[in-house]
Amino acid sequence: MTTEPDVTTTEIVRTDAGDARITWHRAGKPRLVLAAGHGAGGGIEARDLQALAQILPAHGVTVALVEQPWRVAGKKVAPAPRTLDTGWRGLWPALAKPGLPVISGGRSAGARVACRTATELGARAVLALSFPLHPPGKPEKSRAEELLGAGVPTLVVQGGNDPFGKPEEFPEGSYELVEVPYGDHGFAVPKRADVTQEQAVAVITDAVVKWTGSLR
């Protein structure tokens, strides 16, 4: 498929949690919008979010990278999940404004937000990148019900060495799961791995391109 020029714009959206920001990477002939939020310890510069923003527009998917109000305000610590959900709800009308089905997505804490609010907001599907199944070293504190309760088609992309939950720790469910070999929570792979960092990122983008292609 030929690559389309990336038309990037930013938009400030007022929410009850403060001002949020959307960076739009628009497809020339879009059929879906992927709204992707960041984690609690980083922003939209994450390698997986950036890779999807570069690749998906050529496949008919407009990517909206979402920065939560706490991040826009320059704070270093994410607020409580309830506040994150409030910000996401406030953003949704802007995400749905193009009139296309919206995939609710994100990485880590952003994936949890997407799962918790998907049915309520009418999301077409959920993309969960590095879903934090449990805090590191505390598998008994499972967040599986958030994932299992998404209520819409869901794709989980998980690093093989993610301390927040390795692929084999995930419960059975109706979602799909793709493993990024050797990947940690940020999908970084060690130099000793038999896959390169570029190949690891390609696992993510290839899986999401295929999955979004199956959504109608």
N, C-alpha and C positions, 0 to 999 in steps of 0.2 A: 504494500500500500504506500502511496506517495505521501510525503510529509507535508502537512499544511503549515503555513506561517502561524506562529504563536501570537495571538492577539491578547495581550495582557493588560488588564485594568484593575484598579483597586477601588474599593467602596467602603465607606464607614457606615455602620449600621448601629443605630441606637437600640439598646435592649434594657430590660429592667436590672441587668447586672452591670451596666455600663456600656461604653462604646466598643463594639467589636469591628473587626476588619475582614473583608473578603478580598482575596486576590484571585481574579478570574483569569483562567487560561481557556480561551474560547475555541471551540471547534467550528470549522467553516460550515458544516451541515450537521448540527448536533441533534441527537435523538435522546440523549440522557444527560443529566448533570450529576457528577460525583462531588458531593460536599465532604471535604476531609478536614477533620480537626486534628490538632497536635496533642502531644502528651503533657503530663504535668511537669516535666523537667526540661522541655525544649519547645521549639516553635516549628513553623512551617518549613524551616530549612532542612528538616530531617531528610535523609537520602531517599527514603521510600516515597515520601510525599512529593519531593521534587522530581523524581523519576516518573511518577505517574502523571504529573502535570505536563511533562515534556512529551510523553508517549501517547496518552489517551486522546488528545484532541484530533489526531490523525485517524482515529478510529471512531469518530462521531460522538465522543464523550467530552463535554465541557467540564473542566475541573475547577472547582471553587475551593481554594485553600483558605480555611477559616482560622482566624486568630481570636481566641476568647478575650473578653474584656480585661481580665487580669494581665494578660500578656501585652495588650495594647497600652495599658496603663504603666507598663514598665516594671511590674511586680515580679518577684522571683519565685514566689510560692503560689501554687494553684489553690483556689478556695475549695470549699466542700463540694461534694458531688451535686448537691441540690442547686448550688449556685451555677455550676457548669451547665446543668440541664436548663436553668433559666436563661442563660446566655444563648444556648443552642435553640431553644424555642423562639427567642426573640429574633434570631437570624433567619428562621425558616421562611417567612414570607418573601424575603429577598432572594433566597435560594430557589424558591418555587416560582418566582416572578416570570422567568423565561417561558413558563407553561409546559415544561418537559417533566417527565418522571425524574424524581430525585433519589439517588442512592445516598443514604446516610452513612458516612464513614469516618474513620479516624484511626489514629495510632494510640495504643496504650490507653490512657485516661479518656482520650477522644473516642476510642472504640467502645468503651463502656457507656459513654453518653449516647452514642449512636444506637446501641442496643436498647438502652432504657427508654428511649423516646421514639423509636421507629414506628410502632403501631399508632401511637397517639398522633404523630405528625403526618402520617400517611406516606411514609417512605416506601419507595418501590422495592428496596433491598438494603442490606447492610454489608459494608466492607469493614472488617475488623482486622487491623494490622497490629501485630504484637499484642494481642489481647492479654491483659494482665490477669491471668486466671487466679493467681494468689500472690500475696507478698513473697519476696524471695525467702526461701527457707521455711515458709509457713503454709504448707499445702492444705492444712486443716481450715484455713480461712479462705474458702473457695468463693469465687464470684461467678460460678458456672450458671447460676440461675439467671443472671443478667443476659448472658449469651443465649441460653436456651429459651429465654422469654422474649427474644427479639420479635418473633411472630411474622417475619418476612424472610424471603430467601437470603441466606447469609453466607459469605465467604470469609474464612479466617486464614490469614497468612501469618505463619508463626516460625520463628527461628528455631532450629534444631537444638540450640543450647540456650534458650531463653530462660533465665532464672525465675521469671515470673510465670512460668508454665511451659514445659516442653510439650511437643505435639502428642506424645504418648500419654500425657497426663489428662488430656481433654476427655470429657465424658462423651458417650454416644449421643448423637442428636441429628436433627435434620439438616444441619449446616454442612458445608464443604470445608475441608481443611487442606491447605497446601503448606508443605514444609520447605523452609529455606535451609539447606544443609549448612551446619556449623554456625548458623547465624545467632547472634545474641539479641538482646531486647531492641537494639537499634539496627539489627540485621548486619552488623559488622562481622566479618569472618577472620579468623586468625591466619597469619601468613603461612602457617604449616598446613592449612587445609588444602585439599585437592581441588577446590574451586576458587576462582579469583573473586575479588569484591565485585567486579563488573558482572561476572556470571551469576553471582548471588542476587544482585539487583534485577538481572534479567529474569530470574525465576519469578520474582514479584510481578514485574510488568507483564510478562507473558501470561501468567495466571489470571491477572486482572483483565487483560485484553480479551482473553478467551471467555471468561465469566461474564463480563459486560456484554459481549457479543451474543450471549445466550438469553439475555434479558430483553423482554419486549414490553 
